[in-house]
Amino acid sequence: MKLGQAICSLLLFAAVGSSHAQLSSPLGDGAVPMGSGAGHFSANSPFAPIEERADVLPWSVLTNVKTKVEKNSVVPIYPSTITALDKKSQRIQGYMMPLEPGEKQRHFLLSSVPLTCSFCVPGGPESMVEVKTKTPVKYSMEVVVVEGQFAVLKNDPYGLYYRMSDAVAVK
């Protein structure tokens, strides 16, 4: 199994597991189980938080998605503000999560919070965007900005909610 498939499978597992936990959570009403929900930036992080930019789609829009369980699957319920973004050019910023080894990346996940553990997913699928670029982008532990064709996914086999294709790095 490719590394990318493994990470996407982990996202799907976390999403499915967390939805079942939300149905009968020992954490109590309103508690969000680990592995679900938007990533949260830790004050102890060595990385600077993302500074909002007027020319970039804010994560607060993308993380405003609900879910429901249908036939043992977690299905995203997108508000109109998110569905309006589908098949349009968008600009987004975040932290790179490489899916393959190498200094330059053509396929990676972009996360709203930095990766703090190479085996941990920093948030749910609403806080990540799968990115496929036209030309390789140099890996960075700092915030990167990419622009490309944005897709709102309705039934992704890996449990992802968003994908950007033909992306290019921008300043």
Backbone bond lengths (Angstrom), bond angles and torsions (degrees), N, CA, C in turn:
res aa  C-N    CA-C-N  psi(-1)  N-CA   C-N-CA  omega(-1)  CA-C   N-CA-C  phi
1 M - - - 1.455 - - 1.524 108.55 -
2 K 1.325 117.22 132.21 1.459 121.19 177.86 1.518 110.60 -66.59
3 L 1.332 114.86 154.73 1.458 120.32 179.90 1.522 110.71 -58.08
4 G 1.331 117.57 -41.61 1.464 121.51 179.72 1.514 111.71 -60.77
5 Q 1.326 116.44 -42.35 1.452 120.06 178.56 1.519 110.52 -65.82
6 A 1.332 116.43 -37.35 1.462 120.41 179.73 1.526 110.80 -63.77
7 I 1.326 117.06 -44.20 1.468 120.21 -179.88 1.522 110.27 -66.67
8 C 1.334 116.56 -42.51 1.460 119.04 179.40 1.528 110.69 -65.58
9 S 1.326 117.26 -36.92 1.463 120.18 176.22 1.517 110.72 -64.34
10 L 1.332 116.44 -38.12 1.463 120.83 177.09 1.524 110.44 -62.74
11 L 1.334 116.77 -40.45 1.469 120.43 177.02 1.519 110.64 -61.91
12 L 1.341 116.23 -43.98 1.451 120.44 179.66 1.520 110.39 -63.54
13 F 1.330 116.80 -44.69 1.462 121.25 178.66 1.525 110.59 -60.04
14 A 1.332 116.80 -43.70 1.467 120.60 179.98 1.522 110.32 -64.89
15 A 1.334 116.51 -40.61 1.465 119.77 -178.98 1.521 110.97 -67.18
16 V 1.323 117.86 -46.00 1.455 120.81 -179.82 1.518 110.21 -65.82
17 G 1.315 117.30 -46.26 1.467 121.33 -179.68 1.510 112.23 -61.87
18 S 1.330 116.17 -40.38 1.462 118.20 -177.45 1.516 111.54 -71.44
19 S 1.342 117.95 -32.22 1.457 119.38 179.28 1.520 110.64 -67.31
20 H 1.321 116.44 -39.95 1.453 118.42 177.13 1.520 109.57 -65.57
21 A 1.333 116.74 -37.52 1.467 120.03 179.04 1.524 110.12 -65.35
22 Q 1.327 117.26 -33.77 1.452 119.32 -179.99 1.525 111.05 -69.68
23 L 1.339 117.33 -28.25 1.450 119.76 179.94 1.529 111.60 -70.35
24 S 1.332 116.75 -36.59 1.462 120.20 -179.82 1.521 109.09 -140.60
25 S 1.307 115.81 61.50 1.450 121.19 -174.52 1.517 112.90 -82.23
26 P 1.343 117.07 129.87 1.460 119.54 174.36 1.528 111.67 -73.16
27 L 1.337 116.19 -4.86 1.460 120.37 -178.55 1.524 111.87 -79.82
28 G 1.323 116.76 -13.49 1.463 119.56 -179.86 1.513 111.65 97.74
29 D 1.302 116.19 168.34 1.462 121.65 -178.86 1.523 111.06 -63.48
30 G 1.320 114.91 137.10 1.455 120.58 176.30 1.519 114.37 84.10
31 A 1.319 119.00 -12.38 1.461 121.00 179.73 1.521 109.21 -77.30
32 V 1.305 116.65 138.57 1.452 121.64 179.40 1.524 108.35 -101.47
33 P 1.327 118.04 117.89 1.459 120.30 179.32 1.524 111.93 -65.19
34 M 1.314 117.02 156.73 1.463 121.42 178.41 1.516 109.62 -60.77
35 G 1.327 116.59 144.87 1.459 121.28 178.33 1.508 113.22 89.60
36 S 1.318 118.07 1.30 1.452 119.99 177.72 1.518 108.68 -129.57
37 G 1.291 115.28 163.95 1.456 119.27 178.25 1.512 112.16 82.66
38 A 1.292 113.89 171.80 1.460 120.56 179.68 1.517 109.40 -68.30
39 G 1.327 115.73 147.20 1.457 119.26 176.42 1.517 110.15 -64.76
40 H 1.302 115.85 150.73 1.455 120.62 178.87 1.506 109.48 -116.53
41 F 1.305 116.56 132.90 1.452 121.58 -178.67 1.514 109.55 -77.74
42 S 1.320 116.45 127.20 1.457 121.50 -179.58 1.521 110.53 -85.98
43 A 1.302 116.33 136.26 1.465 121.23 176.53 1.526 110.88 -64.98
44 N 1.321 117.54 -21.07 1.466 122.06 179.05 1.524 113.15 -86.85
45 S 1.322 117.83 -0.47 1.458 121.57 -177.59 1.530 111.08 -67.06
46 P 1.336 117.07 138.72 1.466 119.60 175.91 1.537 112.10 -76.05
47 F 1.334 117.18 -7.09 1.458 121.87 -178.89 1.520 110.23 -97.09
48 A 1.312 115.37 146.59 1.465 120.34 177.07 1.530 108.83 -73.66
49 P 1.327 117.85 143.91 1.470 119.25 176.31 1.529 110.11 -68.73
50 I 1.312 115.08 159.89 1.463 120.50 179.02 1.524 109.40 -68.96
51 E 1.325 115.63 128.53 1.461 120.95 174.53 1.518 107.86 -89.68
52 E 1.325 116.96 125.66 1.460 119.88 -178.84 1.523 110.71 -64.31
53 R 1.318 114.76 141.81 1.465 123.15 177.84 1.517 108.41 -124.75
54 A 1.321 116.40 143.37 1.465 121.20 -179.19 1.527 112.24 -67.53
55 D 1.349 117.90 -25.17 1.462 121.06 -176.72 1.528 113.34 -93.56
56 V 1.342 117.10 10.24 1.463 122.09 -176.55 1.523 109.53 -126.41
57 L 1.325 116.03 138.36 1.460 121.71 176.90 1.528 109.17 -62.62
58 P 1.325 118.33 122.04 1.478 119.58 -177.49 1.531 112.02 -75.39
59 W 1.331 114.99 145.86 1.467 120.94 177.80 1.520 111.19 -62.60
60 S 1.320 118.04 -26.95 1.465 120.11 -179.57 1.530 111.27 -61.03
61 V 1.326 117.41 -27.83 1.469 120.68 176.02 1.528 109.53 -73.78
62 L 1.339 117.06 -48.43 1.467 121.13 -175.73 1.522 113.10 -67.19
63 T 1.318 117.26 -32.25 1.465 119.49 -177.85 1.525 112.54 -83.57
64 N 1.321 117.26 -0.78 1.468 121.52 179.82 1.532 110.28 -88.32
65 V 1.322 116.75 57.35 1.464 122.27 -179.52 1.525 108.87 -123.89
66 K 1.298 115.81 142.91 1.474 121.84 177.21 1.524 108.18 -105.17
67 T 1.319 116.56 167.84 1.463 120.71 177.29 1.521 110.20 -134.90
68 K 1.332 114.48 158.96 1.460 120.87 172.00 1.523 107.30 -141.66
69 V 1.311 116.49 157.45 1.455 121.92 179.65 1.518 108.52 -99.25
70 E 1.354 115.40 126.18 1.467 122.63 176.53 1.514 107.95 -132.42
71 K 1.313 117.37 119.31 1.472 122.02 176.99 1.522 112.16 51.38
72 N 1.320 117.45 50.81 1.471 123.86 178.96 1.524 113.59 63.38
73 S 1.305 117.98 20.67 1.460 122.60 175.93 1.515 109.16 -123.84
74 V 1.312 115.36 148.62 1.456 120.62 174.95 1.520 107.44 -93.15
75 V 1.313 115.93 125.02 1.459 121.82 -177.21 1.527 108.55 -115.17
76 P 1.347 117.17 126.64 1.470 118.95 178.15 1.531 111.09 -74.12
77 I 1.325 115.68 142.87 1.468 123.23 174.46 1.529 105.73 -114.95
78 Y 1.327 116.06 105.39 1.461 121.06 -175.24 1.523 111.40 -92.35
79 P 1.333 118.01 136.12 1.468 119.77 171.53 1.526 109.28 -73.49
80 S 1.314 116.62 165.47 1.466 121.26 -177.61 1.528 112.48 -61.28
81 T 1.333 118.06 -27.64 1.470 120.27 178.37 1.530 111.25 -63.98
82 I 1.328 116.76 -29.45 1.468 120.20 178.31 1.525 110.90 -86.08
83 T 1.329 118.43 -44.70 1.471 119.72 -179.09 1.530 111.36 -62.05
84 A 1.317 117.70 -27.27 1.471 121.43 178.09 1.534 111.97 -67.16
85 L 1.324 118.12 -17.92 1.468 122.12 -179.19 1.527 112.87 -82.93
86 D 1.337 117.25 -16.39 1.460 122.18 -174.26 1.521 112.53 -61.58
87 K 1.340 114.42 135.11 1.469 123.35 176.86 1.526 112.92 62.92
88 K 1.325 115.72 30.47 1.461 121.24 177.41 1.514 108.94 -126.32
89 S 1.315 115.70 153.82 1.459 120.39 176.72 1.524 109.03 -70.91
90 Q 1.318 115.57 129.93 1.456 121.32 179.64 1.520 109.28 -133.93
91 R 1.290 115.29 160.06 1.469 122.97 174.64 1.522 106.59 -120.65
92 I 1.339 116.30 131.21 1.460 120.66 -178.27 1.522 109.36 -139.48
93 Q 1.317 116.04 150.50 1.459 121.23 179.23 1.521 109.87 -124.62
94 G 1.312 115.51 150.74 1.457 119.48 178.59 1.511 111.35 176.49
95 Y 1.315 114.49 -168.97 1.463 122.32 -178.69 1.524 109.20 -100.77
96 M 1.326 115.89 134.31 1.460 121.49 -178.49 1.520 111.47 -74.31
97 M 1.320 114.81 136.75 1.460 122.98 170.03 1.526 105.46 -121.85
98 P 1.343 117.85 96.34 1.467 120.15 -176.60 1.529 111.53 -61.73
99 L 1.314 115.87 144.72 1.454 121.15 177.22 1.531 111.66 -103.87
100 E 1.311 115.98 -9.56 1.464 121.38 177.20 1.517 108.19 -144.04
101 P 1.341 117.01 157.95 1.466 118.99 179.10 1.530 111.44 -69.39
102 G 1.315 116.45 157.61 1.455 120.48 175.37 1.512 112.84 132.60
103 E 1.332 114.43 154.49 1.459 120.98 -179.97 1.523 111.62 -72.37
104 K 1.333 116.68 -31.15 1.464 121.63 179.73 1.519 108.79 -115.77
105 Q 1.318 114.74 140.29 1.464 122.01 -174.11 1.529 111.33 -120.40
106 R 1.332 115.74 137.26 1.465 121.72 173.51 1.522 111.41 -110.63
107 H 1.332 116.17 -16.21 1.464 121.92 -177.48 1.525 107.60 -142.73
108 F 1.323 116.51 116.38 1.455 120.72 -177.22 1.525 109.92 -155.30
109 L 1.311 115.38 169.42 1.454 120.66 172.11 1.519 107.77 -100.65
110 L 1.304 116.42 142.57 1.455 122.41 174.85 1.520 106.09 -110.20
111 S 1.330 116.98 126.31 1.457 122.09 -174.40 1.531 111.10 -115.24
112 S 1.318 114.91 151.69 1.465 119.95 179.15 1.527 112.21 -75.12
113 V 1.315 117.36 -18.35 1.467 122.41 177.69 1.525 108.88 -131.44
114 P 1.334 117.77 154.79 1.465 119.68 -178.60 1.522 112.33 -69.25
115 L 1.314 114.59 150.15 1.452 121.94 175.67 1.519 107.78 -74.69
116 T 1.312 117.26 122.99 1.458 120.21 -177.74 1.516 112.29 -105.72
117 C 1.328 116.90 -9.05 1.459 122.08 -179.45 1.521 106.78 -149.23
118 S 1.333 117.39 131.99 1.457 119.08 -176.63 1.524 113.15 -69.28
119 F 1.318 117.95 -8.31 1.461 121.47 179.37 1.527 112.45 -111.68
120 C 1.334 117.24 2.93 1.464 121.21 -175.00 1.522 110.68 -113.44
121 V 1.309 116.06 142.68 1.458 121.18 174.54 1.532 106.32 -93.10
122 P 1.353 118.15 125.51 1.461 120.36 -172.78 1.525 115.67 -72.22
123 G 1.302 118.61 -11.42 1.459 121.20 179.39 1.515 109.65 -172.22
124 G 1.311 115.77 -173.14 1.451 120.60 178.09 1.520 111.73 -79.79
125 P 1.334 117.56 179.47 1.471 120.86 -176.94 1.520 113.55 -65.41
126 E 1.333 117.94 -18.93 1.465 119.72 178.01 1.521 112.34 -75.39
127 S 1.327 117.27 -10.93 1.467 120.20 -179.88 1.527 111.99 -107.70
128 M 1.358 116.02 20.70 1.464 120.98 178.53 1.518 110.62 -140.95
129 V 1.322 114.93 151.39 1.462 121.66 175.72 1.524 107.12 -130.82
130 E 1.341 116.79 128.30 1.464 120.35 173.27 1.524 106.64 -76.79
131 V 1.331 116.39 131.34 1.465 121.18 -177.06 1.525 109.83 -121.59
132 K 1.331 115.70 129.91 1.468 122.80 172.95 1.522 106.04 -121.89
133 T 1.348 116.40 121.02 1.466 120.34 -172.48 1.525 112.81 -101.67
134 K 1.335 115.33 158.43 1.465 121.79 173.61 1.521 109.88 -70.46
135 T 1.318 115.46 -46.09 1.466 121.67 179.17 1.524 108.48 -125.85
136 P 1.328 117.98 152.10 1.464 120.10 -177.63 1.533 112.47 -59.49
137 V 1.330 114.82 145.08 1.463 122.70 178.56 1.520 107.19 -112.44
138 K 1.328 116.54 131.67 1.455 120.88 179.65 1.521 109.90 -64.70
139 Y 1.344 115.13 130.18 1.459 120.01 178.90 1.520 109.94 -62.00
140 S 1.325 115.30 140.01 1.452 121.16 178.86 1.517 108.94 -145.13
141 M 1.309 116.03 145.22 1.460 120.18 173.35 1.528 110.27 -89.19
142 E 1.321 115.67 -4.42 1.469 121.58 176.10 1.527 108.79 -89.91
143 V 1.313 116.90 170.18 1.459 122.13 177.82 1.526 109.49 -63.66
144 V 1.333 116.43 134.38 1.458 121.84 174.77 1.527 108.30 -117.86
145 V 1.329 116.05 153.56 1.462 122.34 178.45 1.521 107.30 -120.85
146 V 1.335 116.22 130.86 1.455 121.63 176.96 1.528 109.15 -129.11
147 E 1.324 114.13 153.26 1.461 120.51 177.92 1.510 108.17 -131.40
148 G 1.334 116.62 136.52 1.452 120.29 -179.95 1.514 111.57 -176.20
149 Q 1.331 114.80 -171.08 1.464 122.09 -179.72 1.527 108.97 -76.94
150 F 1.316 117.15 118.02 1.456 122.75 -174.27 1.520 109.94 -94.58
151 A 1.329 116.41 137.95 1.464 121.13 177.93 1.523 109.71 -127.33
152 V 1.315 115.26 133.39 1.459 122.46 173.45 1.531 104.96 -96.49
153 L 1.328 116.41 116.76 1.465 121.80 -172.24 1.525 110.96 -91.06
154 K 1.308 115.35 134.02 1.457 119.55 -177.63 1.525 112.58 -98.40
155 N 1.315 118.15 -31.66 1.457 120.35 -176.01 1.528 109.90 -149.18
156 D 1.322 117.24 58.20 1.461 121.35 -178.36 1.532 110.05 -72.35
157 P 1.327 118.02 132.39 1.471 119.79 -178.04 1.530 113.69 -63.97
158 Y 1.332 118.00 -20.33 1.467 121.15 179.58 1.525 112.51 -98.81
159 G 1.310 117.62 2.40 1.454 120.72 177.14 1.513 114.87 84.23
160 L 1.329 117.56 10.77 1.459 120.40 178.89 1.525 110.54 -78.29
161 Y 1.313 115.87 151.91 1.462 121.01 179.22 1.527 112.75 -103.15
162 Y 1.355 116.44 -26.75 1.466 120.12 -173.55 1.513 111.11 -137.04
163 R 1.342 115.02 147.29 1.466 121.39 176.07 1.513 108.58 -143.04
164 M 1.311 116.51 142.92 1.455 122.66 175.06 1.525 106.87 -122.06
165 S 1.326 116.43 128.25 1.470 120.55 179.23 1.527 109.82 -119.78
166 D 1.334 114.62 162.19 1.474 121.59 -177.67 1.516 111.37 52.01
167 A 1.311 116.00 37.43 1.470 121.27 -176.82 1.530 111.99 -79.62
168 V 1.313 115.02 152.86 1.464 122.27 174.23 1.530 107.34 -132.55
169 A 1.311 115.30 149.19 1.468 120.23 176.31 1.520 108.92 -74.98
170 V 1.322 116.50 139.83 1.466 121.75 176.42 1.528 108.50 -131.55
171 K 1.307 115.89 160.74 1.481 121.03 179.37 1.501 110.81 -87.23
